[in-house]
Amino acid sequence: MPADIVQTYCAFAYNNAWANHRLLGACESLTQAEFEAVRSGFFPSLQKTLNHILIIDRFYVDALEGGWLGPKAWENQVPCASIADLRVEQSAVDQRLIRFCEALTAASLGEVMRINRNTRVQTERRARCARESRAFTRDDLRAALKSGVRKVDQWTAGYRLVEVEFPAAPIDPFFNANRPEDLEAAERLAPLAG
């Protein structure tokens, strides 16, 4: 692994801290009621969305540091009731991530770490967790394909997956038009799509 990869991780950590700083700064103009207001989305409010970011950051930074916090990280879904409290706590975890990344070496990125998943222990290369393993990447897929993995469930087994329901009415969100009769069906469905 090239030595400059460490600088890349440091840049990621600094950019993460800056993005969180900007995001929370933009939310400071909200009233507490606006911050807690029910909204559409995966999390029902900005308060719960931003607290979720904090919780997951705590989980991964603790794991990177060799801690054993694990799922206890999300026992309290709203550890920070206000934006001011959230800003202090998010800044603290962002600084921990920066310090961790500044201490990295090319060799330590290849080390295997253990992540407490409550019912099991996940082992992962530190480099993968440092980029927070939140999404599949093109490089991960390429590596899996090169190693002979050909089944989606084998590839996704190493990731934390979330099941999401997509209502199939009035239109199946995964409708696929491959044949002439599918095109005809798509034309009939088009007005329903709005």
Biotite code that builds the C-alpha atoms (Angstrom):
import biotite.structure as struc

atoms = struc.array([
    struc.Atom([0.000, 0.000, 0.000], chain_id="A", res_id=1, res_name="MET", atom_name="CA", element="C"),
    struc.Atom([1.580, 3.341, -0.956], chain_id="A", res_id=2, res_name="PRO", atom_name="CA", element="C"),
    struc.Atom([2.589, 5.619, 1.923], chain_id="A", res_id=3, res_name="ALA", atom_name="CA", element="C"),
    struc.Atom([0.500, 8.497, 0.538], chain_id="A", res_id=4, res_name="ASP", atom_name="CA", element="C"),
    struc.Atom([-2.665, 6.511, 1.275], chain_id="A", res_id=5, res_name="ILE", atom_name="CA", element="C"),
    struc.Atom([-2.273, 7.665, 4.897], chain_id="A", res_id=6, res_name="VAL", atom_name="CA", element="C"),
    struc.Atom([-2.528, 11.274, 3.754], chain_id="A", res_id=7, res_name="GLN", atom_name="CA", element="C"),
    struc.Atom([-5.710, 10.359, 1.913], chain_id="A", res_id=8, res_name="THR", atom_name="CA", element="C"),
    struc.Atom([-7.275, 8.974, 5.098], chain_id="A", res_id=9, res_name="TYR", atom_name="CA", element="C"),
    struc.Atom([-6.228, 12.103, 6.985], chain_id="A", res_id=10, res_name="CYS", atom_name="CA", element="C"),
    struc.Atom([-7.850, 14.224, 4.287], chain_id="A", res_id=11, res_name="ALA", atom_name="CA", element="C"),
    struc.Atom([-11.036, 12.131, 4.588], chain_id="A", res_id=12, res_name="PHE", atom_name="CA", element="C"),
    struc.Atom([-11.089, 12.712, 8.355], chain_id="A", res_id=13, res_name="ALA", atom_name="CA", element="C"),
    struc.Atom([-10.551, 16.466, 8.026], chain_id="A", res_id=14, res_name="TYR", atom_name="CA", element="C"),
    struc.Atom([-13.190, 16.738, 5.297], chain_id="A", res_id=15, res_name="ASN", atom_name="CA", element="C"),
    struc.Atom([-15.618, 14.714, 7.421], chain_id="A", res_id=16, res_name="ASN", atom_name="CA", element="C"),
    struc.Atom([-15.099, 17.099, 10.353], chain_id="A", res_id=17, res_name="ALA", atom_name="CA", element="C"),
    struc.Atom([-15.549, 20.113, 8.078], chain_id="A", res_id=18, res_name="TRP", atom_name="CA", element="C"),
    struc.Atom([-18.752, 18.696, 6.553], chain_id="A", res_id=19, res_name="ALA", atom_name="CA", element="C"),
    struc.Atom([-20.192, 17.983, 10.012], chain_id="A", res_id=20, res_name="ASN", atom_name="CA", element="C"),
    struc.Atom([-19.204, 21.465, 11.182], chain_id="A", res_id=21, res_name="HIS", atom_name="CA", element="C"),
    struc.Atom([-20.932, 23.050, 8.182], chain_id="A", res_id=22, res_name="ARG", atom_name="CA", element="C"),
    struc.Atom([-24.023, 20.854, 8.491], chain_id="A", res_id=23, res_name="LEU", atom_name="CA", element="C"),
    struc.Atom([-24.515, 21.553, 12.180], chain_id="A", res_id=24, res_name="LEU", atom_name="CA", element="C"),
    struc.Atom([-23.747, 25.230, 11.613], chain_id="A", res_id=25, res_name="GLY", atom_name="CA", element="C"),
    struc.Atom([-26.526, 25.395, 9.037], chain_id="A", res_id=26, res_name="ALA", atom_name="CA", element="C"),
    struc.Atom([-28.917, 23.797, 11.546], chain_id="A", res_id=27, res_name="CYS", atom_name="CA", element="C"),
    struc.Atom([-28.112, 26.326, 14.297], chain_id="A", res_id=28, res_name="GLU", atom_name="CA", element="C"),
    struc.Atom([-30.697, 28.745, 12.919], chain_id="A", res_id=29, res_name="SER", atom_name="CA", element="C"),
    struc.Atom([-33.463, 26.201, 13.547], chain_id="A", res_id=30, res_name="LEU", atom_name="CA", element="C"),
    struc.Atom([-35.641, 26.460, 16.621], chain_id="A", res_id=31, res_name="THR", atom_name="CA", element="C"),
    struc.Atom([-35.740, 23.415, 18.891], chain_id="A", res_id=32, res_name="GLN", atom_name="CA", element="C"),
    struc.Atom([-39.255, 22.682, 17.589], chain_id="A", res_id=33, res_name="ALA", atom_name="CA", element="C"),
    struc.Atom([-38.023, 22.803, 13.969], chain_id="A", res_id=34, res_name="GLU", atom_name="CA", element="C"),
    struc.Atom([-35.076, 20.569, 14.887], chain_id="A", res_id=35, res_name="PHE", atom_name="CA", element="C"),
    struc.Atom([-37.433, 17.976, 16.418], chain_id="A", res_id=36, res_name="GLU", atom_name="CA", element="C"),
    struc.Atom([-40.234, 18.364, 13.820], chain_id="A", res_id=37, res_name="ALA", atom_name="CA", element="C"),
    struc.Atom([-41.435, 15.203, 12.106], chain_id="A", res_id=38, res_name="VAL", atom_name="CA", element="C"),
    struc.Atom([-40.256, 15.091, 8.507], chain_id="A", res_id=39, res_name="ARG", atom_name="CA", element="C"),
    struc.Atom([-40.316, 12.534, 5.740], chain_id="A", res_id=40, res_name="SER", atom_name="CA", element="C"),
    struc.Atom([-37.231, 10.392, 5.370], chain_id="A", res_id=41, res_name="GLY", atom_name="CA", element="C"),
    struc.Atom([-35.596, 7.342, 6.879], chain_id="A", res_id=42, res_name="PHE", atom_name="CA", element="C"),
    struc.Atom([-35.300, 9.068, 10.255], chain_id="A", res_id=43, res_name="PHE", atom_name="CA", element="C"),
    struc.Atom([-38.374, 11.029, 11.321], chain_id="A", res_id=44, res_name="PRO", atom_name="CA", element="C"),
    struc.Atom([-36.619, 14.305, 12.224], chain_id="A", res_id=45, res_name="SER", atom_name="CA", element="C"),
    struc.Atom([-33.406, 16.249, 11.712], chain_id="A", res_id=46, res_name="LEU", atom_name="CA", element="C"),
    struc.Atom([-32.668, 15.645, 15.381], chain_id="A", res_id=47, res_name="GLN", atom_name="CA", element="C"),
    struc.Atom([-32.819, 11.872, 14.951], chain_id="A", res_id=48, res_name="LYS", atom_name="CA", element="C"),
    struc.Atom([-30.948, 11.940, 11.618], chain_id="A", res_id=49, res_name="THR", atom_name="CA", element="C"),
    struc.Atom([-28.040, 13.974, 12.987], chain_id="A", res_id=50, res_name="LEU", atom_name="CA", element="C"),
    struc.Atom([-27.931, 11.927, 16.196], chain_id="A", res_id=51, res_name="ASN", atom_name="CA", element="C"),
    struc.Atom([-27.755, 8.791, 14.059], chain_id="A", res_id=52, res_name="HIS", atom_name="CA", element="C"),
    struc.Atom([-24.674, 10.186, 12.299], chain_id="A", res_id=53, res_name="ILE", atom_name="CA", element="C"),
    struc.Atom([-23.081, 10.808, 15.707], chain_id="A", res_id=54, res_name="LEU", atom_name="CA", element="C"),
    struc.Atom([-23.980, 7.341, 16.988], chain_id="A", res_id=55, res_name="ILE", atom_name="CA", element="C"),
    struc.Atom([-22.548, 5.548, 13.956], chain_id="A", res_id=56, res_name="ILE", atom_name="CA", element="C"),
    struc.Atom([-19.416, 7.704, 14.003], chain_id="A", res_id=57, res_name="ASP", atom_name="CA", element="C"),
    struc.Atom([-18.922, 6.793, 17.675], chain_id="A", res_id=58, res_name="ARG", atom_name="CA", element="C"),
    struc.Atom([-19.384, 3.106, 16.833], chain_id="A", res_id=59, res_name="PHE", atom_name="CA", element="C"),
    struc.Atom([-16.787, 3.068, 14.040], chain_id="A", res_id=60, res_name="TYR", atom_name="CA", element="C"),
    struc.Atom([-14.251, 5.385, 15.685], chain_id="A", res_id=61, res_name="VAL", atom_name="CA", element="C"),
    struc.Atom([-14.391, 3.276, 18.850], chain_id="A", res_id=62, res_name="ASP", atom_name="CA", element="C"),
    struc.Atom([-13.803, 0.132, 16.769], chain_id="A", res_id=63, res_name="ALA", atom_name="CA", element="C"),
    struc.Atom([-10.896, 1.785, 14.946], chain_id="A", res_id=64, res_name="LEU", atom_name="CA", element="C"),
    struc.Atom([-9.361, 2.714, 18.301], chain_id="A", res_id=65, res_name="GLU", atom_name="CA", element="C"),
    struc.Atom([-9.651, -0.910, 19.462], chain_id="A", res_id=66, res_name="GLY", atom_name="CA", element="C"),
    struc.Atom([-12.619, -0.309, 21.767], chain_id="A", res_id=67, res_name="GLY", atom_name="CA", element="C"),
    struc.Atom([-15.499, -2.677, 22.402], chain_id="A", res_id=68, res_name="TRP", atom_name="CA", element="C"),
    struc.Atom([-18.497, -0.282, 22.476], chain_id="A", res_id=69, res_name="LEU", atom_name="CA", element="C"),
    struc.Atom([-20.346, -2.187, 19.770], chain_id="A", res_id=70, res_name="GLY", atom_name="CA", element="C"),
    struc.Atom([-24.153, -2.001, 19.648], chain_id="A", res_id=71, res_name="PRO", atom_name="CA", element="C"),
    struc.Atom([-24.244, -0.168, 22.992], chain_id="A", res_id=72, res_name="LYS", atom_name="CA", element="C"),
    struc.Atom([-23.486, 2.866, 20.831], chain_id="A", res_id=73, res_name="ALA", atom_name="CA", element="C"),
    struc.Atom([-27.112, 3.025, 19.716], chain_id="A", res_id=74, res_name="TRP", atom_name="CA", element="C"),
    struc.Atom([-28.867, 2.227, 23.003], chain_id="A", res_id=75, res_name="GLU", atom_name="CA", element="C"),
    struc.Atom([-29.819, 5.910, 23.267], chain_id="A", res_id=76, res_name="ASN", atom_name="CA", element="C"),
    struc.Atom([-31.134, 6.965, 19.861], chain_id="A", res_id=77, res_name="GLN", atom_name="CA", element="C"),
    struc.Atom([-31.017, 10.683, 20.787], chain_id="A", res_id=78, res_name="VAL", atom_name="CA", element="C"),
    struc.Atom([-27.961, 11.241, 22.982], chain_id="A", res_id=79, res_name="PRO", atom_name="CA", element="C"),
    struc.Atom([-27.993, 14.965, 22.145], chain_id="A", res_id=80, res_name="CYS", atom_name="CA", element="C"),
    struc.Atom([-31.330, 16.736, 22.460], chain_id="A", res_id=81, res_name="ALA", atom_name="CA", element="C"),
    struc.Atom([-30.109, 20.088, 21.115], chain_id="A", res_id=82, res_name="SER", atom_name="CA", element="C"),
    struc.Atom([-27.999, 21.217, 18.191], chain_id="A", res_id=83, res_name="ILE", atom_name="CA", element="C"),
    struc.Atom([-25.542, 22.866, 20.603], chain_id="A", res_id=84, res_name="ALA", atom_name="CA", element="C"),
    struc.Atom([-25.004, 19.570, 22.468], chain_id="A", res_id=85, res_name="ASP", atom_name="CA", element="C"),
    struc.Atom([-24.768, 17.674, 19.195], chain_id="A", res_id=86, res_name="LEU", atom_name="CA", element="C"),
    struc.Atom([-22.151, 20.087, 17.880], chain_id="A", res_id=87, res_name="ARG", atom_name="CA", element="C"),
    struc.Atom([-19.924, 19.514, 20.926], chain_id="A", res_id=88, res_name="VAL", atom_name="CA", element="C"),
    struc.Atom([-20.248, 15.719, 20.792], chain_id="A", res_id=89, res_name="GLU", atom_name="CA", element="C"),
    struc.Atom([-19.854, 15.459, 17.002], chain_id="A", res_id=90, res_name="GLN", atom_name="CA", element="C"),
    struc.Atom([-16.770, 17.668, 17.113], chain_id="A", res_id=91, res_name="SER", atom_name="CA", element="C"),
    struc.Atom([-15.270, 15.433, 19.813], chain_id="A", res_id=92, res_name="ALA", atom_name="CA", element="C"),
    struc.Atom([-15.740, 12.242, 17.775], chain_id="A", res_id=93, res_name="VAL", atom_name="CA", element="C"),
    struc.Atom([-14.500, 14.007, 14.623], chain_id="A", res_id=94, res_name="ASP", atom_name="CA", element="C"),
    struc.Atom([-11.316, 15.000, 16.502], chain_id="A", res_id=95, res_name="GLN", atom_name="CA", element="C"),
    struc.Atom([-10.857, 11.388, 17.637], chain_id="A", res_id=96, res_name="ARG", atom_name="CA", element="C"),
    struc.Atom([-11.070, 10.243, 14.014], chain_id="A", res_id=97, res_name="LEU", atom_name="CA", element="C"),
    struc.Atom([-8.543, 12.892, 12.947], chain_id="A", res_id=98, res_name="ILE", atom_name="CA", element="C"),
    struc.Atom([-6.101, 11.849, 15.709], chain_id="A", res_id=99, res_name="ARG", atom_name="CA", element="C"),
    struc.Atom([-6.545, 8.205, 14.742], chain_id="A", res_id=100, res_name="PHE", atom_name="CA", element="C"),
    struc.Atom([-5.878, 8.907, 11.052], chain_id="A", res_id=101, res_name="CYS", atom_name="CA", element="C"),
    struc.Atom([-2.855, 11.086, 11.819], chain_id="A", res_id=102, res_name="GLU", atom_name="CA", element="C"),
    struc.Atom([-1.329, 8.145, 13.711], chain_id="A", res_id=103, res_name="ALA", atom_name="CA", element="C"),
    struc.Atom([-1.914, 5.669, 10.864], chain_id="A", res_id=104, res_name="LEU", atom_name="CA", element="C"),
    struc.Atom([0.874, 4.093, 8.882], chain_id="A", res_id=105, res_name="THR", atom_name="CA", element="C"),
    struc.Atom([0.655, 2.211, 5.623], chain_id="A", res_id=106, res_name="ALA", atom_name="CA", element="C"),
    struc.Atom([1.307, -0.981, 7.584], chain_id="A", res_id=107, res_name="ALA", atom_name="CA", element="C"),
    struc.Atom([-1.376, -0.311, 10.209], chain_id="A", res_id=108, res_name="SER", atom_name="CA", element="C"),
    struc.Atom([-3.995, 0.166, 7.495], chain_id="A", res_id=109, res_name="LEU", atom_name="CA", element="C"),
    struc.Atom([-3.520, -3.493, 6.569], chain_id="A", res_id=110, res_name="GLY", atom_name="CA", element="C"),
    struc.Atom([-3.960, -4.763, 10.125], chain_id="A", res_id=111, res_name="GLU", atom_name="CA", element="C"),
    struc.Atom([-7.040, -6.770, 11.000], chain_id="A", res_id=112, res_name="VAL", atom_name="CA", element="C"),
    struc.Atom([-9.317, -5.298, 13.629], chain_id="A", res_id=113, res_name="MET", atom_name="CA", element="C"),
    struc.Atom([-12.252, -6.724, 15.557], chain_id="A", res_id=114, res_name="ARG", atom_name="CA", element="C"),
    struc.Atom([-15.672, -5.066, 15.596], chain_id="A", res_id=115, res_name="ILE", atom_name="CA", element="C"),
    struc.Atom([-18.186, -5.945, 18.309], chain_id="A", res_id=116, res_name="ASN", atom_name="CA", element="C"),
    struc.Atom([-21.472, -6.765, 16.535], chain_id="A", res_id=117, res_name="ARG", atom_name="CA", element="C"),
    struc.Atom([-23.064, -8.087, 19.753], chain_id="A", res_id=118, res_name="ASN", atom_name="CA", element="C"),
    struc.Atom([-23.957, -11.586, 18.524], chain_id="A", res_id=119, res_name="THR", atom_name="CA", element="C"),
    struc.Atom([-20.721, -11.972, 16.579], chain_id="A", res_id=120, res_name="ARG", atom_name="CA", element="C"),
    struc.Atom([-17.289, -10.445, 16.120], chain_id="A", res_id=121, res_name="VAL", atom_name="CA", element="C"),
    struc.Atom([-16.585, -9.015, 12.681], chain_id="A", res_id=122, res_name="GLN", atom_name="CA", element="C"),
    struc.Atom([-12.970, -8.997, 11.547], chain_id="A", res_id=123, res_name="THR", atom_name="CA", element="C"),
    struc.Atom([-12.078, -6.345, 9.027], chain_id="A", res_id=124, res_name="GLU", atom_name="CA", element="C"),
    struc.Atom([-9.002, -4.699, 7.603], chain_id="A", res_id=125, res_name="ARG", atom_name="CA", element="C"),
    struc.Atom([-8.506, -1.358, 9.317], chain_id="A", res_id=126, res_name="ARG", atom_name="CA", element="C"),
    struc.Atom([-8.388, 0.412, 5.922], chain_id="A", res_id=127, res_name="ALA", atom_name="CA", element="C"),
    struc.Atom([-11.897, -0.795, 5.114], chain_id="A", res_id=128, res_name="ARG", atom_name="CA", element="C"),
    struc.Atom([-13.319, 0.328, 8.455], chain_id="A", res_id=129, res_name="CYS", atom_name="CA", element="C"),
    struc.Atom([-11.465, 3.644, 8.314], chain_id="A", res_id=130, res_name="ALA", atom_name="CA", element="C"),
    struc.Atom([-13.490, 4.556, 5.270], chain_id="A", res_id=131, res_name="ARG", atom_name="CA", element="C"),
    struc.Atom([-16.466, 3.548, 7.424], chain_id="A", res_id=132, res_name="GLU", atom_name="CA", element="C"),
    struc.Atom([-17.748, 0.556, 5.448], chain_id="A", res_id=133, res_name="SER", atom_name="CA", element="C"),
    struc.Atom([-21.081, 2.292, 4.934], chain_id="A", res_id=134, res_name="ARG", atom_name="CA", element="C"),
    struc.Atom([-21.452, 1.517, 1.265], chain_id="A", res_id=135, res_name="ALA", atom_name="CA", element="C"),
    struc.Atom([-20.294, -0.911, -1.332], chain_id="A", res_id=136, res_name="PHE", atom_name="CA", element="C"),
    struc.Atom([-17.504, 0.408, -3.497], chain_id="A", res_id=137, res_name="THR", atom_name="CA", element="C"),
    struc.Atom([-16.521, -0.332, -7.043], chain_id="A", res_id=138, res_name="ARG", atom_name="CA", element="C"),
    struc.Atom([-13.070, -1.453, -5.848], chain_id="A", res_id=139, res_name="ASP", atom_name="CA", element="C"),
    struc.Atom([-14.614, -3.901, -3.360], chain_id="A", res_id=140, res_name="ASP", atom_name="CA", element="C"),
    struc.Atom([-16.768, -5.401, -6.096], chain_id="A", res_id=141, res_name="LEU", atom_name="CA", element="C"),
    struc.Atom([-13.820, -5.673, -8.488], chain_id="A", res_id=142, res_name="ARG", atom_name="CA", element="C"),
    struc.Atom([-11.725, -7.409, -5.821], chain_id="A", res_id=143, res_name="ALA", atom_name="CA", element="C"),
    struc.Atom([-14.545, -9.848, -5.084], chain_id="A", res_id=144, res_name="ALA", atom_name="CA", element="C"),
    struc.Atom([-15.011, -10.637, -8.773], chain_id="A", res_id=145, res_name="LEU", atom_name="CA", element="C"),
    struc.Atom([-11.257, -11.181, -9.219], chain_id="A", res_id=146, res_name="LYS", atom_name="CA", element="C"),
    struc.Atom([-11.259, -13.566, -6.266], chain_id="A", res_id=147, res_name="SER", atom_name="CA", element="C"),
    struc.Atom([-13.989, -15.662, -7.909], chain_id="A", res_id=148, res_name="GLY", atom_name="CA", element="C"),
    struc.Atom([-17.094, -14.435, -6.058], chain_id="A", res_id=149, res_name="VAL", atom_name="CA", element="C"),
    struc.Atom([-20.065, -14.659, -8.430], chain_id="A", res_id=150, res_name="ARG", atom_name="CA", element="C"),
    struc.Atom([-23.077, -14.616, -6.104], chain_id="A", res_id=151, res_name="LYS", atom_name="CA", element="C"),
    struc.Atom([-24.449, -11.351, -4.751], chain_id="A", res_id=152, res_name="VAL", atom_name="CA", element="C"),
    struc.Atom([-25.249, -12.864, -1.347], chain_id="A", res_id=153, res_name="ASP", atom_name="CA", element="C"),
    struc.Atom([-21.624, -14.021, -0.971], chain_id="A", res_id=154, res_name="GLN", atom_name="CA", element="C"),
    struc.Atom([-20.370, -10.524, -1.749], chain_id="A", res_id=155, res_name="TRP", atom_name="CA", element="C"),
    struc.Atom([-22.816, -8.746, 0.562], chain_id="A", res_id=156, res_name="THR", atom_name="CA", element="C"),
    struc.Atom([-22.225, -11.157, 3.467], chain_id="A", res_id=157, res_name="ALA", atom_name="CA", element="C"),
    struc.Atom([-19.405, -8.936, 4.738], chain_id="A", res_id=158, res_name="GLY", atom_name="CA", element="C"),
    struc.Atom([-21.540, -5.805, 4.860], chain_id="A", res_id=159, res_name="TYR", atom_name="CA", element="C"),
    struc.Atom([-24.110, -4.475, 7.268], chain_id="A", res_id=160, res_name="ARG", atom_name="CA", element="C"),
    struc.Atom([-27.291, -4.636, 5.230], chain_id="A", res_id=161, res_name="LEU", atom_name="CA", element="C"),
    struc.Atom([-30.593, -2.921, 5.806], chain_id="A", res_id=162, res_name="VAL", atom_name="CA", element="C"),
    struc.Atom([-33.790, -4.225, 4.289], chain_id="A", res_id=163, res_name="GLU", atom_name="CA", element="C"),
    struc.Atom([-35.835, -1.505, 2.646], chain_id="A", res_id=164, res_name="VAL", atom_name="CA", element="C"),
    struc.Atom([-39.400, -2.002, 1.494], chain_id="A", res_id=165, res_name="GLU", atom_name="CA", element="C"),
    struc.Atom([-40.387, -0.522, -1.856], chain_id="A", res_id=166, res_name="PHE", atom_name="CA", element="C"),
    struc.Atom([-44.135, -0.430, -2.393], chain_id="A", res_id=167, res_name="PRO", atom_name="CA", element="C"),
    struc.Atom([-45.016, -2.139, -5.669], chain_id="A", res_id=168, res_name="ALA", atom_name="CA", element="C"),
    struc.Atom([-48.222, -0.157, -6.147], chain_id="A", res_id=169, res_name="ALA", atom_name="CA", element="C"),
    struc.Atom([-49.114, 1.642, -8.270], chain_id="A", res_id=170, res_name="PRO", atom_name="CA", element="C"),
    struc.Atom([-45.832, 0.870, -10.076], chain_id="A", res_id=171, res_name="ILE", atom_name="CA", element="C"),
    struc.Atom([-43.155, -1.696, -9.278], chain_id="A", res_id=172, res_name="ASP", atom_name="CA", element="C"),
    struc.Atom([-40.038, 0.475, -8.680], chain_id="A", res_id=173, res_name="PRO", atom_name="CA", element="C"),
    struc.Atom([-37.904, -2.273, -10.249], chain_id="A", res_id=174, res_name="PHE", atom_name="CA", element="C"),
    struc.Atom([-40.034, -2.695, -13.368], chain_id="A", res_id=175, res_name="PHE", atom_name="CA", element="C"),
    struc.Atom([-37.741, -3.601, -16.247], chain_id="A", res_id=176, res_name="ASN", atom_name="CA", element="C"),
    struc.Atom([-38.659, -3.309, -19.924], chain_id="A", res_id=177, res_name="ALA", atom_name="CA", element="C"),
    struc.Atom([-36.668, -5.823, -21.975], chain_id="A", res_id=178, res_name="ASN", atom_name="CA", element="C"),
    struc.Atom([-39.200, -7.106, -24.495], chain_id="A", res_id=179, res_name="ARG", atom_name="CA", element="C"),
    struc.Atom([-41.792, -5.432, -26.742], chain_id="A", res_id=180, res_name="PRO", atom_name="CA", element="C"),
    struc.Atom([-44.621, -6.498, -24.424], chain_id="A", res_id=181, res_name="GLU", atom_name="CA", element="C"),
    struc.Atom([-42.735, -4.908, -21.490], chain_id="A", res_id=182, res_name="ASP", atom_name="CA", element="C"),
    struc.Atom([-42.564, -1.645, -23.419], chain_id="A", res_id=183, res_name="LEU", atom_name="CA", element="C"),
    struc.Atom([-46.313, -1.794, -23.955], chain_id="A", res_id=184, res_name="GLU", atom_name="CA", element="C"),
    struc.Atom([-46.809, -2.331, -20.220], chain_id="A", res_id=185, res_name="ALA", atom_name="CA", element="C"),
    struc.Atom([-44.485, 0.604, -19.473], chain_id="A", res_id=186, res_name="ALA", atom_name="CA", element="C"),
    struc.Atom([-46.516, 2.863, -21.738], chain_id="A", res_id=187, res_name="GLU", atom_name="CA", element="C"),
    struc.Atom([-49.702, 1.867, -19.854], chain_id="A", res_id=188, res_name="ARG", atom_name="CA", element="C"),
    struc.Atom([-47.983, 2.541, -16.506], chain_id="A", res_id=189, res_name="LEU", atom_name="CA", element="C"),
    struc.Atom([-46.410, 5.865, -17.506], chain_id="A", res_id=190, res_name="ALA", atom_name="CA", element="C"),
    struc.Atom([-49.458, 8.022, -16.611], chain_id="A", res_id=191, res_name="PRO", atom_name="CA", element="C"),
    struc.Atom([-49.455, 6.506, -13.101], chain_id="A", res_id=192, res_name="LEU", atom_name="CA", element="C"),
    struc.Atom([-45.867, 7.675, -12.538], chain_id="A", res_id=193, res_name="ALA", atom_name="CA", element="C"),
    struc.Atom([-46.986, 11.279, -12.594], chain_id="A", res_id=194, res_name="GLY", atom_name="CA", element="C"),
])
